[in-house]
């Protein structure tokens, strides 16, 4: 399903790059870049792991 969503986003939206914190870029790298993380606000109160670190 993830591959289908990614293909749909790449084909239907004019983004030059897609980056999902915790999936394509580690949460710590995303935060260090000063980028907002809207996904974190929608998650239940769970410890965040830095995927990719």
Secondary structure, 3 states (H helix, E strand, C coil): CHHHHHHHHHHHCCCCCCCCECCCECHHHHHHCCCCCHHHHHCCCCCCCCCCC
